Amino acid sequence: MKIKLDENMPGEFLLLLKSTGYEVSTVFEENLSGADDNSIYGRVSGEQKLLFTFDVDFADIHHPTASG
């Protein structure tokens, strides 16, 4: 499973996922810190990765990023 962590996820979570064998990248590593939600969604969608985030806009079905 390919995973991307948003900038609001703790570093300990990154280490835990990597130690269990998941392929994990971060928004910070890819110079997307501060990028708008649409940019992050586009990148994650194009890479076919699962996004872990505490950003509640991604869970709001009325927000543009939720519908793709």
N, C-alpha and C positions, 0 to 999 in steps of 0.2 A: 504494500500500500504506500502510495506517495502522499506526503503531507507537507503543507506549508503552515507555519505558525505566524500569526499576526504579531505586530510589535507589542501588543499588550499581554502576551502570554509569558509566563515566567521562564527564565533560563533553565530552571530545574526540570521543567516539563520537557524541554528540548533534550536535555541529557538523558532523561528517562526513556523517551521514545527512541533515541539513537541507540541506547544500551540494549534495547529489546529488539533491535534489528530493522526498525522502520527507516525508510528513506525520508529524511526530513530536511527541509530548507526553511529559511525564515525571511520575512519581509525585510528585516534589517540587512541580512546578508546580500540581498538582491537590490539594495539601494532604493527600496520602495517605502522607507519610513516617511510618514507624513503624506503619502499618496492618498488620493481620494478613494472612496470605496469602489467606484466603478473601475478604476485602474487595477486595483487589487483583484476584484472579481474577474476582470478580463484575463489577467495573468493566470490566476488559479484555474479558471475554466479552460483556457487554452492548454495548460499543462496537464489537465485532468487530475488535479490534486485535490485532496480534501483539506479545507481550510479550518483551522482551529482559531477562534477569536472570541474575545469578550465583547466585541462591538455588536450591540443589540440591533443596529440597523440591518444587519444581514438576516435577522430572524423576523423582521417586520415585512409581511407580505405586501404592504402598500409602498414599500421603499423600492426604488428602481433596481437595486442590486438583487433583490429577492426574486424577481421575475426573470432576470437574465437579460 
